[in-house]
Amino acid sequence: MPAEKLIANEILEKLWIYFMVNFITKLLLVARKDVILVVCNKLSKMAHFVVTTEKTSAEDLIKLFKNNV
């Protein structure tokens, strides 16, 4: 049977549709940061780790997310 032409896999345009967010808290204070914000893409398992503090407001977390993910 002859070989067929290879077809490239479909590239997803909206990769970060489904993701999960978690916090690693109660860490030792280093450079005035004691929390790690973990954002993980459920499809590709790509993760981003952002350092912050426990006193960060919700608005500041949104800014951190936008600037780092």
PDB file of N, CA, C and O in Angstrom, chain B, residues numbered from 101:
ATOM      1  N   MET B 101       0.852  -1.172   0.000  1.00  0.00           N
ATOM      2  CA  MET B 101       0.000   0.000   0.000  1.00  0.00           C
ATOM      3  C   MET B 101       0.905   1.245   0.000  1.00  0.00           C
ATOM      4  O   MET B 101       1.819   1.323   0.821  1.00  0.00           O
ATOM      5  N   PRO B 102       0.679   2.208  -0.886  1.00  0.00           N
ATOM      6  CA  PRO B 102       1.534   3.390  -0.944  1.00  0.00           C
ATOM      7  C   PRO B 102       1.312   4.304   0.263  1.00  0.00           C
ATOM      8  O   PRO B 102       0.214   4.379   0.816  1.00  0.00           O
ATOM      9  N   ALA B 103       2.380   4.993   0.650  1.00  0.00           N
ATOM     10  CA  ALA B 103       2.299   5.943   1.775  1.00  0.00           C
ATOM     11  C   ALA B 103       1.503   7.167   1.354  1.00  0.00           C
ATOM     12  O   ALA B 103       1.555   7.591   0.199  1.00  0.00           O
ATOM     13  N   GLU B 104       0.772   7.724   2.298  1.00  0.00           N
ATOM     14  CA  GLU B 104      -0.026   8.912   2.024  1.00  0.00           C
ATOM     15  C   GLU B 104       0.700  10.168   2.489  1.00  0.00           C
ATOM     16  O   GLU B 104       1.650  10.109   3.270  1.00  0.00           O
ATOM     17  N   LYS B 105       0.240  11.276   2.001  1.00  0.00           N
ATOM     18  CA  LYS B 105       0.820  12.557   2.379  1.00  0.00           C
ATOM     19  C   LYS B 105       0.511  12.851   3.847  1.00  0.00           C
ATOM     20  O   LYS B 105      -0.606  12.624   4.311  1.00  0.00           O
ATOM     21  N   LEU B 106       1.520  13.364   4.582  1.00  0.00           N
ATOM     22  CA  LEU B 106       1.323  13.693   5.991  1.00  0.00           C
ATOM     23  C   LEU B 106       0.472  14.949   6.133  1.00  0.00           C
ATOM     24  O   LEU B 106       0.581  15.885   5.341  1.00  0.00           O
ATOM     25  N   ILE B 107      -0.372  14.950   7.150  1.00  0.00           N
ATOM     26  CA  ILE B 107      -1.230  16.095   7.438  1.00  0.00           C
ATOM     27  C   ILE B 107      -0.844  16.639   8.808  1.00  0.00           C
ATOM     28  O   ILE B 107      -0.766  15.887   9.780  1.00  0.00           O
ATOM     29  N   ALA B 108      -0.601  17.949   8.885  1.00  0.00           N
ATOM     30  CA  ALA B 108      -0.222  18.571  10.150  1.00  0.00           C
ATOM     31  C   ALA B 108      -1.397  18.564  11.123  1.00  0.00           C
ATOM     32  O   ALA B 108      -2.557  18.641  10.720  1.00  0.00           O
ATOM     33  N   ASN B 109      -1.072  18.470  12.415  1.00  0.00           N
ATOM     34  CA  ASN B 109      -2.101  18.534  13.449  1.00  0.00           C
ATOM     35  C   ASN B 109      -2.714  19.924  13.493  1.00  0.00           C
ATOM     36  O   ASN B 109      -2.071  20.921  13.164  1.00  0.00           O
ATOM     37  N   GLU B 110      -3.960  19.963  13.903  1.00  0.00           N
ATOM     38  CA  GLU B 110      -4.662  21.238  14.022  1.00  0.00           C
ATOM     39  C   GLU B 110      -4.074  22.036  15.183  1.00  0.00           C
ATOM     40  O   GLU B 110      -3.862  21.491  16.265  1.00  0.00           O
ATOM     41  N   ILE B 111      -3.812  23.310  14.966  1.00  0.00           N
ATOM     42  CA  ILE B 111      -3.283  24.179  16.011  1.00  0.00           C
ATOM     43  C   ILE B 111      -4.458  24.933  16.621  1.00  0.00           C
ATOM     44  O   ILE B 111      -5.214  25.610  15.925  1.00  0.00           O
ATOM     45  N   LEU B 112      -4.591  24.801  17.929  1.00  0.00           N
ATOM     46  CA  LEU B 112      -5.689  25.469  18.616  1.00  0.00           C
ATOM     47  C   LEU B 112      -5.399  26.960  18.742  1.00  0.00           C
ATOM     48  O   LEU B 112      -4.303  27.351  19.143  1.00  0.00           O
ATOM     49  N   GLU B 113      -6.363  27.777  18.407  1.00  0.00           N
ATOM     50  CA  GLU B 113      -6.182  29.222  18.483  1.00  0.00           C
ATOM     51  C   GLU B 113      -6.410  29.745  19.895  1.00  0.00           C
ATOM     52  O   GLU B 113      -5.757  30.700  20.317  1.00  0.00           O
ATOM     53  N   LYS B 114      -7.317  29.136  20.615  1.00  0.00           N
ATOM     54  CA  LYS B 114      -7.636  29.587  21.976  1.00  0.00           C
ATOM     55  C   LYS B 114      -7.169  28.534  22.971  1.00  0.00           C
ATOM     56  O   LYS B 114      -7.966  27.777  23.525  1.00  0.00           O
ATOM     57  N   LEU B 115      -5.857  28.506  23.182  1.00  0.00           N
ATOM     58  CA  LEU B 115      -5.266  27.483  24.028  1.00  0.00           C
ATOM     59  C   LEU B 115      -5.630  27.652  25.494  1.00  0.00           C
ATOM     60  O   LEU B 115      -5.799  26.660  26.203  1.00  0.00           O
ATOM     61  N   TRP B 116      -5.753  28.885  25.962  1.00  0.00           N
ATOM     62  CA  TRP B 116      -5.972  29.143  27.384  1.00  0.00           C
ATOM     63  C   TRP B 116      -7.451  29.343  27.713  1.00  0.00           C
ATOM     64  O   TRP B 116      -7.800  30.280  28.432  1.00  0.00           O
ATOM     65  N   ILE B 117      -8.318  28.482  27.199  1.00  0.00           N
ATOM     66  CA  ILE B 117      -9.741  28.573  27.518  1.00  0.00           C
ATOM     67  C   ILE B 117     -10.024  27.900  28.860  1.00  0.00           C
ATOM     68  O   ILE B 117     -10.739  28.451  29.696  1.00  0.00           O
ATOM     69  N   TYR B 118      -9.465  26.714  29.061  1.00  0.00           N
ATOM     70  CA  TYR B 118      -9.698  25.958  30.289  1.00  0.00           C
ATOM     71  C   TYR B 118      -8.406  25.919  31.087  1.00  0.00           C
ATOM     72  O   TYR B 118      -7.417  25.327  30.654  1.00  0.00           O
ATOM     73  N   PHE B 119      -8.420  26.548  32.247  1.00  0.00           N
ATOM     74  CA  PHE B 119      -7.235  26.569  33.078  1.00  0.00           C
ATOM     75  C   PHE B 119      -7.645  26.496  34.548  1.00  0.00           C
ATOM     76  O   PHE B 119      -8.804  26.726  34.893  1.00  0.00           O
ATOM     77  N   MET B 120      -6.684  26.175  35.401  1.00  0.00           N
ATOM     78  CA  MET B 120      -6.954  26.146  36.830  1.00  0.00           C
ATOM     79  C   MET B 120      -5.960  27.063  37.535  1.00  0.00           C
ATOM     80  O   MET B 120      -4.821  27.225  37.097  1.00  0.00           O
ATOM     81  N   VAL B 121      -6.408  27.647  38.615  1.00  0.00           N
ATOM     82  CA  VAL B 121      -5.603  28.583  39.388  1.00  0.00           C
ATOM     83  C   VAL B 121      -5.527  28.061  40.818  1.00  0.00           C
ATOM     84  O   VAL B 121      -6.528  27.612  41.378  1.00  0.00           O
ATOM     85  N   ASN B 122      -4.339  28.123  41.400  1.00  0.00           N
ATOM     86  CA  ASN B 122      -4.150  27.674  42.764  1.00  0.00           C
ATOM     87  C   ASN B 122      -3.098  28.549  43.418  1.00  0.00           C
ATOM     88  O   ASN B 122      -2.354  29.256  42.738  1.00  0.00           O
ATOM     89  N   PHE B 123      -3.040  28.497  44.737  1.00  0.00           N
ATOM     90  CA  PHE B 123      -2.056  29.263  45.489  1.00  0.00           C
ATOM     91  C   PHE B 123      -1.233  28.332  46.360  1.00  0.00           C
ATOM     92  O   PHE B 123      -1.760  27.393  46.956  1.00  0.00           O
ATOM     93  N   ILE B 124       0.054  28.598  46.430  1.00  0.00           N
ATOM     94  CA  ILE B 124       0.921  27.936  47.397  1.00  0.00           C
ATOM     95  C   ILE B 124       1.221  29.002  48.441  1.00  0.00           C
ATOM     96  O   ILE B 124       1.871  30.005  48.145  1.00  0.00           O
ATOM     97  N   THR B 125       0.744  28.779  49.667  1.00  0.00           N
ATOM     98  CA  THR B 125       0.817  29.813  50.697  1.00  0.00           C
ATOM     99  C   THR B 125       1.697  29.387  51.861  1.00  0.00           C
ATOM    100  O   THR B 125       2.211  28.269  51.902  1.00  0.00           O
ATOM    101  N   LYS B 126       1.855  30.302  52.798  1.00  0.00           N
ATOM    102  CA  LYS B 126       2.617  30.096  54.040  1.00  0.00           C
ATOM    103  C   LYS B 126       4.063  29.720  53.761  1.00  0.00           C
ATOM    104  O   LYS B 126       4.637  28.883  54.457  1.00  0.00           O
ATOM    105  N   LEU B 127       4.653  30.341  52.740  1.00  0.00           N
ATOM    106  CA  LEU B 127       6.057  30.111  52.421  1.00  0.00           C
ATOM    107  C   LEU B 127       6.927  31.061  53.227  1.00  0.00           C
ATOM    108  O   LEU B 127       6.433  32.034  53.797  1.00  0.00           O
ATOM    109  N   LEU B 128       8.213  30.779  53.272  1.00  0.00           N
ATOM    110  CA  LEU B 128       9.140  31.686  53.918  1.00  0.00           C
ATOM    111  C   LEU B 128       9.186  32.990  53.142  1.00  0.00           C
ATOM    112  O   LEU B 128       9.086  32.993  51.915  1.00  0.00           O
ATOM    113  N   LEU B 129       9.338  34.085  53.850  1.00  0.00           N
ATOM    114  CA  LEU B 129       9.365  35.400  53.233  1.00  0.00           C
ATOM    115  C   LEU B 129      10.705  35.616  52.527  1.00  0.00           C
ATOM    116  O   LEU B 129      11.752  35.656  53.173  1.00  0.00           O
ATOM    117  N   VAL B 130      10.668  35.755  51.215  1.00  0.00           N
ATOM    118  CA  VAL B 130      11.859  35.996  50.411  1.00  0.00           C
ATOM    119  C   VAL B 130      11.555  37.180  49.501  1.00  0.00           C
ATOM    120  O   VAL B 130      10.601  37.145  48.723  1.00  0.00           O
ATOM    121  N   ALA B 131      12.368  38.226  49.602  1.00  0.00           N
ATOM    122  CA  ALA B 131      12.172  39.447  48.814  1.00  0.00           C
ATOM    123  C   ALA B 131      10.751  39.990  48.993  1.00  0.00           C
ATOM    124  O   ALA B 131      10.137  40.468  48.039  1.00  0.00           O
ATOM    125  N   ARG B 132      10.242  39.913  50.210  1.00  0.00           N
ATOM    126  CA  ARG B 132       8.901  40.387  50.585  1.00  0.00           C
ATOM    127  C   ARG B 132       7.776  39.652  49.854  1.00  0.00           C
ATOM    128  O   ARG B 132       6.679  40.193  49.718  1.00  0.00           O
ATOM    129  N   LYS B 133       8.026  38.452  49.390  1.00  0.00           N
ATOM    130  CA  LYS B 133       7.011  37.623  48.723  1.00  0.00           C
ATOM    131  C   LYS B 133       6.866  36.316  49.506  1.00  0.00           C
ATOM    132  O   LYS B 133       7.861  35.725  49.926  1.00  0.00           O
ATOM    133  N   ASP B 134       5.623  35.868  49.699  1.00  0.00           N
ATOM    134  CA  ASP B 134       5.404  34.644  50.470  1.00  0.00           C
ATOM    135  C   ASP B 134       4.317  33.734  49.900  1.00  0.00           C
ATOM    136  O   ASP B 134       3.899  32.779  50.555  1.00  0.00           O
ATOM    137  N   VAL B 135       3.863  34.026  48.689  1.00  0.00           N
ATOM    138  CA  VAL B 135       2.822  33.223  48.033  1.00  0.00           C
ATOM    139  C   VAL B 135       3.215  33.014  46.570  1.00  0.00           C
ATOM    140  O   VAL B 135       3.795  33.898  45.939  1.00  0.00           O
ATOM    141  N   ILE B 136       2.894  31.842  46.048  1.00  0.00           N
ATOM    142  CA  ILE B 136       3.084  31.575  44.624  1.00  0.00           C
ATOM    143  C   ILE B 136       1.708  31.330  44.005  1.00  0.00           C
ATOM    144  O   ILE B 136       0.966  30.450  44.439  1.00  0.00           O
ATOM    145  N   LEU B 137       1.387  32.112  42.998  1.00  0.00           N
ATOM    146  CA  LEU B 137       0.166  31.932  42.218  1.00  0.00           C
ATOM    147  C   LEU B 137       0.497  30.960  41.087  1.00  0.00           C
ATOM    148  O   LEU B 137       1.396  31.219  40.287  1.00  0.00           O
ATOM    149  N   VAL B 138      -0.226  29.845  41.019  1.00  0.00           N
ATOM    150  CA  VAL B 138       0.013  28.820  40.005  1.00  0.00           C
ATOM    151  C   VAL B 138      -1.161  28.818  39.039  1.00  0.00           C
ATOM    152  O   VAL B 138      -2.305  28.622  39.448  1.00  0.00           O
ATOM    153  N   VAL B 139      -0.881  29.035  37.758  1.00  0.00           N
ATOM    154  CA  VAL B 139      -1.911  29.007  36.719  1.00  0.00           C
ATOM    155  C   VAL B 139      -1.516  27.909  35.740  1.00  0.00           C
ATOM    156  O   VAL B 139      -0.427  27.949  35.168  1.00  0.00           O
ATOM    157  N   CYS B 140      -2.398  26.927  35.546  1.00  0.00           N
ATOM    158  CA  CYS B 140      -2.070  25.769  34.707  1.00  0.00           C
ATOM    159  C   CYS B 140      -3.138  25.585  33.626  1.00  0.00           C
ATOM    160  O   CYS B 140      -4.335  25.586  33.917  1.00  0.00           O
ATOM    161  N   ASN B 141      -2.695  25.429  32.388  1.00  0.00           N
ATOM    162  CA  ASN B 141      -3.582  25.140  31.272  1.00  0.00           C
ATOM    163  C   ASN B 141      -3.955  23.664  31.337  1.00  0.00           C
ATOM    164  O   ASN B 141      -3.072  22.807  31.374  1.00  0.00           O
ATOM    165  N   LYS B 142      -5.243  23.357  31.352  1.00  0.00           N
ATOM    166  CA  LYS B 142      -5.676  21.959  31.472  1.00  0.00           C
ATOM    167  C   LYS B 142      -5.365  21.129  30.229  1.00  0.00           C
ATOM    168  O   LYS B 142      -5.162  19.920  30.333  1.00  0.00           O
ATOM    169  N   LEU B 143      -5.325  21.757  29.066  1.00  0.00           N
ATOM    170  CA  LEU B 143      -5.095  21.022  27.826  1.00  0.00           C
ATOM    171  C   LEU B 143      -3.626  20.682  27.623  1.00  0.00           C
ATOM    172  O   LEU B 143      -3.276  19.519  27.423  1.00  0.00           O
ATOM    173  N   SER B 144      -2.767  21.693  27.673  1.00  0.00           N
ATOM    174  CA  SER B 144      -1.347  21.463  27.385  1.00  0.00           C
ATOM    175  C   SER B 144      -0.515  21.200  28.628  1.00  0.00           C
ATOM    176  O   SER B 144       0.650  20.818  28.518  1.00  0.00           O
ATOM    177  N   LYS B 145      -1.086  21.397  29.804  1.00  0.00           N
ATOM    178  CA  LYS B 145      -0.389  21.231  31.089  1.00  0.00           C
ATOM    179  C   LYS B 145       0.736  22.247  31.254  1.00  0.00           C
ATOM    180  O   LYS B 145       1.629  22.042  32.076  1.00  0.00           O
ATOM    181  N   MET B 146       0.711  23.337  30.489  1.00  0.00           N
ATOM    182  CA  MET B 146       1.680  24.413  30.650  1.00  0.00           C
ATOM    183  C   MET B 146       1.316  25.187  31.911  1.00  0.00           C
ATOM    184  O   MET B 146       0.143  25.475  32.147  1.00  0.00           O
ATOM    185  N   ALA B 147       2.315  25.524  32.722  1.00  0.00           N
ATOM    186  CA  ALA B 147       2.050  26.215  33.979  1.00  0.00           C
ATOM    187  C   ALA B 147       2.865  27.499  34.073  1.00  0.00           C
ATOM    188  O   ALA B 147       3.969  27.604  33.540  1.00  0.00           O
ATOM    189  N   HIS B 148       2.284  28.464  34.768  1.00  0.00           N
ATOM    190  CA  HIS B 148       2.962  29.724  35.069  1.00  0.00           C
ATOM    191  C   HIS B 148       2.971  29.871  36.583  1.00  0.00           C
ATOM    192  O   HIS B 148       1.972  29.598  37.248  1.00  0.00           O
ATOM    193  N   PHE B 149       4.097  30.302  37.118  1.00  0.00           N
ATOM    194  CA  PHE B 149       4.248  30.502  38.550  1.00  0.00           C
ATOM    195  C   PHE B 149       4.584  31.970  38.782  1.00  0.00           C
ATOM    196  O   PHE B 149       5.575  32.478  38.258  1.00  0.00           O
ATOM    197  N   VAL B 150       3.748  32.653  39.575  1.00  0.00           N
ATOM    198  CA  VAL B 150       3.910  34.086  39.809  1.00  0.00           C
ATOM    199  C   VAL B 150       4.022  34.303  41.320  1.00  0.00           C
ATOM    200  O   VAL B 150       3.167  33.851  42.081  1.00  0.00           O
ATOM    201  N   VAL B 151       5.074  34.993  41.745  1.00  0.00           N
ATOM    202  CA  VAL B 151       5.237  35.259  43.173  1.00  0.00           C
ATOM    203  C   VAL B 151       4.470  36.509  43.563  1.00  0.00           C
ATOM    204  O   VAL B 151       4.397  37.471  42.798  1.00  0.00           O
ATOM    205  N   THR B 152       3.901  36.488  44.759  1.00  0.00           N
ATOM    206  CA  THR B 152       3.122  37.607  45.262  1.00  0.00           C
ATOM    207  C   THR B 152       3.084  37.522  46.788  1.00  0.00           C
ATOM    208  O   THR B 152       3.827  36.745  47.387  1.00  0.00           O
ATOM    209  N   THR B 153       2.231  38.312  47.406  1.00  0.00           N
ATOM    210  CA  THR B 153       2.106  38.298  48.862  1.00  0.00           C
ATOM    211  C   THR B 153       0.686  37.914  49.258  1.00  0.00           C
ATOM    212  O   THR B 153      -0.224  37.916  48.430  1.00  0.00           O
ATOM    213  N   GLU B 154       0.510  37.584  50.533  1.00  0.00           N
ATOM    214  CA  GLU B 154      -0.823  37.222  51.018  1.00  0.00           C
ATOM    215  C   GLU B 154      -1.756  38.428  51.047  1.00  0.00           C
ATOM    216  O   GLU B 154      -2.976  38.262  51.017  1.00  0.00           O
ATOM    217  N   LYS B 155      -1.210  39.619  51.105  1.00  0.00           N
ATOM    218  CA  LYS B 155      -2.027  40.828  51.209  1.00  0.00           C
ATOM    219  C   LYS B 155      -2.432  41.389  49.849  1.00  0.00           C
ATOM    220  O   LYS B 155      -2.969  42.495  49.784  1.00  0.00           O
ATOM    221  N   THR B 156      -2.191  40.663  48.771  1.00  0.00           N
ATOM    222  CA  THR B 156      -2.542  41.120  47.431  1.00  0.00           C
ATOM    223  C   THR B 156      -4.063  41.111  47.264  1.00  0.00           C
ATOM    224  O   THR B 156      -4.726  40.130  47.602  1.00  0.00           O
ATOM    225  N   SER B 157      -4.600  42.191  46.749  1.00  0.00           N
ATOM    226  CA  SER B 157      -6.053  42.291  46.550  1.00  0.00           C
ATOM    227  C   SER B 157      -6.477  41.529  45.293  1.00  0.00           C
ATOM    228  O   SER B 157      -5.637  41.110  44.496  1.00  0.00           O
ATOM    229  N   ALA B 158      -7.774  41.358  45.129  1.00  0.00           N
ATOM    230  CA  ALA B 158      -8.304  40.668  43.953  1.00  0.00           C
ATOM    231  C   ALA B 158      -7.982  41.434  42.673  1.00  0.00           C
ATOM    232  O   ALA B 158      -7.674  40.830  41.646  1.00  0.00           O
ATOM    233  N   GLU B 159      -8.052  42.748  42.734  1.00  0.00           N
ATOM    234  CA  GLU B 159      -7.721  43.559  41.560  1.00  0.00           C
ATOM    235  C   GLU B 159      -6.261  43.396  41.165  1.00  0.00           C
ATOM    236  O   GLU B 159      -5.934  43.333  39.980  1.00  0.00           O
ATOM    237  N   ASP B 160      -5.382  43.328  42.167  1.00  0.00           N
ATOM    238  CA  ASP B 160      -3.957  43.136  41.884  1.00  0.00           C
ATOM    239  C   ASP B 160      -3.679  41.738  41.333  1.00  0.00           C
ATOM    240  O   ASP B 160      -2.786  41.563  40.504  1.00  0.00           O
ATOM    241  N   LEU B 161      -4.441  40.745  41.792  1.00  0.00           N
ATOM    242  CA  LEU B 161      -4.279  39.394  41.242  1.00  0.00           C
ATOM    243  C   LEU B 161      -4.687  39.346  39.777  1.00  0.00           C
ATOM    244  O   LEU B 161      -4.061  38.646  38.981  1.00  0.00           O
ATOM    245  N   ILE B 162      -5.716  40.073  39.419  1.00  0.00           N
ATOM    246  CA  ILE B 162      -6.140  40.142  38.016  1.00  0.00           C
ATOM    247  C   ILE B 162      -5.022  40.759  37.167  1.00  0.00           C
ATOM    248  O   ILE B 162      -4.722  40.273  36.077  1.00  0.00           O
ATOM    249  N   LYS B 163      -4.413  41.827  37.674  1.00  0.00           N
ATOM    250  CA  LYS B 163      -3.309  42.466  36.958  1.00  0.00           C
ATOM    251  C   LYS B 163      -2.130  41.513  36.831  1.00  0.00           C
ATOM    252  O   LYS B 163      -1.511  41.440  35.769  1.00  0.00           O
ATOM    253  N   LEU B 164      -1.803  40.771  37.905  1.00  0.00           N
ATOM    254  CA  LEU B 164      -0.721  39.791  37.848  1.00  0.00           C
ATOM    255  C   LEU B 164      -1.009  38.726  36.793  1.00  0.00           C
ATOM    256  O   LEU B 164      -0.127  38.344  36.024  1.00  0.00           O
ATOM    257  N   PHE B 165      -2.242  38.257  36.768  1.00  0.00           N
ATOM    258  CA  PHE B 165      -2.639  37.246  35.797  1.00  0.00           C
ATOM    259  C   PHE B 165      -2.482  37.765  34.367  1.00  0.00           C
ATOM    260  O   PHE B 165      -1.908  37.087  33.515  1.00  0.00           O
ATOM    261  N   LYS B 166      -2.989  38.959  34.113  1.00  0.00           N
ATOM    262  CA  LYS B 166      -2.913  39.547  32.775  1.00  0.00           C
ATOM    263  C   LYS B 166      -1.478  39.772  32.323  1.00  0.00           C
ATOM    264  O   LYS B 166      -1.148  39.539  31.160  1.00  0.00           O
ATOM    265  N   ASN B 167      -0.629  40.222  33.229  1.00  0.00           N
ATOM    266  CA  ASN B 167       0.752  40.560  32.882  1.00  0.00           C
ATOM    267  C   ASN B 167       1.672  39.343  32.777  1.00  0.00           C
ATOM    268  O   ASN B 167       2.710  39.417  32.119  1.00  0.00           O
ATOM    269  N   ASN B 168       1.315  38.235  33.405  1.00  0.00           N
ATOM    270  CA  ASN B 168       2.242  37.105  33.460  1.00  0.00           C
ATOM    271  C   ASN B 168       1.788  35.849  32.738  1.00  0.00           C
ATOM    272  O   ASN B 168       2.575  34.917  32.566  1.00  0.00           O
ATOM    273  N   VAL B 169       0.549  35.807  32.318  1.00  0.00           N
ATOM    274  CA  VAL B 169       0.071  34.572  31.668  1.00  0.00           C
ATOM    275  C   VAL B 169      -0.226  34.828  30.216  1.00  0.00           C
ATOM    276  O   VAL B 169      -0.638  33.916  29.499  1.00  0.00           O
TER     277      VAL B 169
END
